[in-house]
Amino acid sequence: DKEVRAIFLRLFAQLFQGYRSCLQLIRIHAEPVIHFHKAAFLGQRGLIENDFLTKVLNGMAFAGFVSERGPPFRTCDLFDELVAFEVERIKAEEGNPPKMIKHVRELAEQLFKNENPNPHMAFQKVPRPTEGSHLRVHILPFPRINEGRVQELLQEGLARSQGAPPATRGDKKCVVPAGPPVGTFI
């Protein structure tokens, strides 16, 4: 599963190499708007006539990609590192399948580590049901809800949340590395 995802991660990193150099932040609105110059991206890569890439760039998924990954200050991830720092490595591995497979396995391992930071917790064993357990199903009646207690708990939670500082995510935001410009990939 992770190796297939790593292959697609490499594919999209190759496909969108240099996309950050074609982003433009427009600040004339209340909230900044990020614009992607499709013609410049395709022209600099020499792919103006490429129907597939043109359709990808015109799709809604790519528009979401630009709005999510366009801001210059956000949390960086493995894709950003591939696009910014691994361009030459990916290019050099194109003719060498063993190196490419090794890199895919490294990426898969990194994906696994990102999703399972505690490796000892990743493979929990679920006990098998005992023989005949399906015959001993005990259906307990659903307890009655005390509406007064529910209201008390809601009021306590609201009071606590209004007095508490706003919650922040643990992700560190940083300036997203731009990587090499598009013109270097021709």
DARA-V565753 format. One record per run of one state. SS is the DSSP state (h for helix, s for strand, l for the rest). FROM is the first residue (numbers start at 1). LEN is the number of residues. If there is no record, write none. Layout:
ss=(SS & SS)
from=(FROM & FROM)
len=(LEN & LEN)
This chain:
ss=(l & h & l & h & s & l & s & l & h & l & h & l & h & l & s & l & h & l & h & l & h & l & h & l & h & l & h & l & s & l & h & l)
from=(1 & 2 & 16 & 19 & 23 & 27 & 33 & 37 & 38 & 45 & 51 & 59 & 60 & 70 & 73 & 75 & 78 & 86 & 87 & 96 & 97 & 116 & 119 & 123 & 133 & 136 & 147 & 164 & 174 & 176 & 182 & 186)
len=(1 & 14 & 3 & 4 & 4 & 6 & 4 & 1 & 7 & 6 & 8 & 1 & 10 & 3 & 2 & 3 & 8 & 1 & 9 & 1 & 19 & 3 & 4 & 10 & 3 & 11 & 17 & 10 & 2 & 6 & 4 & 1)
